[in-house]
Amino acid sequence: MPIESLRTPDAAFASVPDFPYAPRYADDLPGFAGLRMAYVDDGPPDADRVFLCLHGDPTWSFLYRTMLEVFRASGARVVAPDFFGFGRSDKPVDDGVYTFGFHRDSLLRLIERLDLRGITLVCQDWGGALGMTLPLVIIRYFVAAVLVGMGIYCLVRHQHPRWVRMQVGFRDLTTWSFLMASAHGAGLMVVPVLLGSNAVAAQDRMAGHNIARHNHVSSIASPLAGMLATGVHTLAYLAVTGLLAWVVYRKLGLALLRKAWVNFDLVWAVALVATGLVTLLI
């Protein structure tokens, strides 16, 4: 269903000084029927780098009038959209439309529409709050590619040598297990918590809360939540690693590690590929 909106006539921008950039329009963004978003798109369309300039309130892409030429002169592509309700973009009539999710989704649809890659964010005011949440979606494909790539590498590389002898104490076994597990990326399990905290903080800023105490508590709670998640993860991992090392060292005996051979490389490789595929689907 089309969203009712107003459209500022182009003639209203005819006398804007020092802004020679002709607007481009996207009127087919999925989920935004009837709305036309204006944006500046300058520089080589196949450039390796893209400067994505996001304005805040109460301005529009005109804010970056002195920067656009500098960015373009570096050989990069420059894209500066006008968010809905600002500049040359359409202005929805219903004030309830203007939410954090509304602006964020429209920005994501524009990025997909223009197939922007190699993005460098240039942000002002709550344009930064919007920009900082983009990796929550865009990073999915990068992380999935890394996981699948690591898994395939583990599958095709040569196996680790089977050592004939092993002389290691309980403390060394615990430390070695913890370091190897961490080196394999176990610490990445806290990344969703840290990113989630940033997203919540960004939504609070976009919501326009005017209570100073609320903003103060919110700004403190986000890093504390990240630190707490990291601490809990580290302690839990040390406890589990120590328990497994104790079971192997005291109950099973190190002879098991010399006689029995479990191909954990294969298990790990399959787990990486599976995790990467699941990441693409969620």
Secondary structure, DSSP 8 states (H G I E B T S, - for coil): ----EE---GGGGTT-TT-----EEE---TT-TT--EEEEEES-TT-S-EEEEE--TT--GGGGTTTHHHHHHTT-EEEEE--TTSTTS-EES-GGG--HHHHHHHHHHHHHHHT--SEEEEE-THHHHHHHTTHHHHHHHHHHHHHHHHHHHHHHS------S-----HHHHHHHHHHHHHHTTGGGGGHHHHHHHHHHHHHHHHTT---HHHHHHHHHHHHHHHHHHHHHHHHHHHHHHHHHHHIIIIII-THHHHH----HHHHHHHHHHHHHHHHHH-
